[in-house]
Amino acid sequence: MEFDLKKEGSALIVTFNNPRLDYYIIRDMEEQLINEFESCDKIVFDMKNVEFIASAFIRLCLEAIQKTGKNNFEMLNVDKFVKTVLQISKFDQFVKVK
């Protein structure tokens, strides 16, 4: 599977297992993840395995933020390259990126 889910209370932790989160990977997992977002108040994306993101991934993040609010969404273990993409897109200015 392209990701693992772990629930801690009302928080959902999504660990991505594929190093490339391109359009096709996101398209295949998006519906299942969005359904999971409905049952939680906080969403954490653990990015420890991810080296590349496409704009489809940012759309997925926006879906998570829409559900929980920007203060209840964060990304952990973000790769240097991915962090650069988030900085260029200014996405890191309104979500927690660690």
C-alpha positions as a Markdown table, in Angstrom:
| # | Residue | x | y | z |
|---|---|---|---|---|
| 1 | Met | 0.0 | 0.0 | 0.0 |
| 2 | Glu | 1.2 | 3.5 | -0.7 |
| 3 | Phe | 0.4 | 4.8 | 2.8 |
| 4 | Asp | -0.2 | 3.6 | 6.4 |
| 5 | Leu | -2.8 | 5.0 | 8.7 |
| 6 | Lys | -2.6 | 5.3 | 12.4 |
| 7 | Lys | -5.2 | 6.8 | 14.7 |
| 8 | Glu | -4.3 | 8.4 | 18.0 |
| 9 | Gly | -7.5 | 9.6 | 19.6 |
| 10 | Ser | -9.2 | 11.9 | 17.1 |
| 11 | Ala | -5.9 | 12.5 | 15.2 |
| 12 | Leu | -5.1 | 10.6 | 12.0 |
| 13 | Ile | -1.4 | 10.1 | 11.1 |
| 14 | Val | -0.8 | 9.3 | 7.4 |
| 15 | Thr | 2.7 | 7.8 | 6.6 |
| 16 | Phe | 3.4 | 7.8 | 2.9 |
| 17 | Asn | 5.5 | 4.8 | 1.8 |
| 18 | Asn | 6.2 | 5.9 | -1.8 |
| 19 | Pro | 9.1 | 8.3 | -2.3 |
| 20 | Arg | 7.3 | 9.9 | -5.2 |
| 21 | Leu | 3.9 | 11.4 | -4.6 |
| 22 | Asp | 3.0 | 12.2 | -8.2 |
| 23 | Tyr | -0.4 | 12.8 | -9.8 |
| 24 | Tyr | -1.0 | 9.1 | -10.5 |
| 25 | Ile | -0.1 | 8.0 | -6.9 |
| 26 | Ile | -2.2 | 10.7 | -5.4 |
| 27 | Arg | -5.1 | 10.0 | -7.7 |
| 28 | Asp | -5.1 | 6.3 | -6.6 |
| 29 | Met | -5.1 | 7.1 | -2.9 |
| 30 | Glu | -7.1 | 10.4 | -2.7 |
| 31 | Glu | -10.6 | 9.0 | -2.3 |
| 32 | Gln | -9.7 | 6.6 | 0.5 |
| 33 | Leu | -7.8 | 9.3 | 2.4 |
| 34 | Ile | -10.5 | 11.9 | 2.0 |
| 35 | Asn | -13.0 | 9.4 | 3.5 |
| 36 | Glu | -10.6 | 8.9 | 6.4 |
| 37 | Phe | -10.4 | 12.7 | 6.9 |
| 38 | Glu | -14.1 | 12.7 | 7.8 |
| 39 | Ser | -13.5 | 10.9 | 11.1 |
| 40 | Cys | -10.8 | 13.0 | 12.7 |
| 41 | Asp | -10.1 | 16.4 | 14.1 |
| 42 | Lys | -6.4 | 16.5 | 13.4 |
| 43 | Ile | -4.3 | 15.2 | 10.4 |
| 44 | Val | -0.6 | 14.6 | 10.4 |
| 45 | Phe | 1.3 | 13.7 | 7.2 |
| 46 | Asp | 4.5 | 11.9 | 8.1 |
| 47 | Met | 6.7 | 12.5 | 5.1 |
| 48 | Lys | 9.8 | 10.5 | 6.2 |
| 49 | Asn | 9.8 | 8.4 | 3.0 |
| 50 | Val | 8.9 | 11.1 | 0.5 |
| 51 | Glu | 11.4 | 12.8 | -1.8 |
| 52 | Phe | 9.1 | 14.3 | -4.5 |
| 53 | Ile | 5.7 | 15.9 | -4.5 |
| 54 | Ala | 3.5 | 17.0 | -7.4 |
| 55 | Ser | 0.8 | 19.7 | -7.3 |
| 56 | Ala | -1.8 | 16.9 | -6.7 |
| 57 | Phe | -0.2 | 16.4 | -3.3 |
| 58 | Ile | -0.8 | 20.0 | -2.4 |
| 59 | Arg | -4.5 | 19.6 | -3.5 |
| 60 | Leu | -4.7 | 16.6 | -1.1 |
| 61 | Cys | -3.2 | 18.8 | 1.7 |
| 62 | Leu | -5.9 | 21.4 | 1.0 |
| 63 | Glu | -8.6 | 18.8 | 1.3 |
| 64 | Ala | -7.2 | 17.9 | 4.8 |
| 65 | Ile | -7.0 | 21.5 | 5.8 |
| 66 | Gln | -10.6 | 22.1 | 4.7 |
| 67 | Lys | -11.7 | 19.3 | 7.0 |
| 68 | Thr | -9.6 | 20.2 | 10.1 |
| 69 | Gly | -8.6 | 23.8 | 9.7 |
| 70 | Lys | -5.0 | 24.9 | 9.2 |
| 71 | Asn | -4.1 | 24.7 | 12.9 |
| 72 | Asn | -5.0 | 21.0 | 13.0 |
| 73 | Phe | -2.9 | 19.9 | 10.0 |
| 74 | Glu | 0.9 | 19.4 | 9.9 |
| 75 | Met | 3.6 | 17.7 | 8.0 |
| 76 | Leu | 6.5 | 16.0 | 9.8 |
| 77 | Asn | 9.9 | 14.7 | 8.7 |
| 78 | Val | 9.8 | 16.7 | 5.5 |
| 79 | Asp | 12.7 | 16.2 | 3.0 |
| 80 | Lys | 14.9 | 19.1 | 2.0 |
| 81 | Phe | 13.7 | 19.1 | -1.6 |
| 82 | Val | 10.0 | 18.8 | -0.6 |
| 83 | Lys | 10.4 | 21.6 | 1.9 |
| 84 | Thr | 11.9 | 23.8 | -0.9 |
| 85 | Val | 8.8 | 23.1 | -3.1 |
| 86 | Leu | 6.5 | 24.0 | -0.2 |
| 87 | Gln | 8.5 | 27.2 | 0.4 |
| 88 | Ile | 8.4 | 28.2 | -3.3 |
| 89 | Ser | 4.7 | 27.7 | -3.4 |
| 90 | Lys | 4.4 | 29.6 | -0.1 |
| 91 | Phe | 2.5 | 26.6 | 1.3 |
| 92 | Asp | 4.8 | 26.5 | 4.3 |
| 93 | Gln | 3.5 | 30.0 | 5.4 |
| 94 | Phe | 0.1 | 28.7 | 6.6 |
| 95 | Val | 0.7 | 25.1 | 7.6 |
| 96 | Lys | 3.1 | 23.5 | 10.1 |
| 97 | Val | 6.0 | 21.9 | 8.2 |
| 98 | Lys | 8.7 | 20.2 | 10.3 |
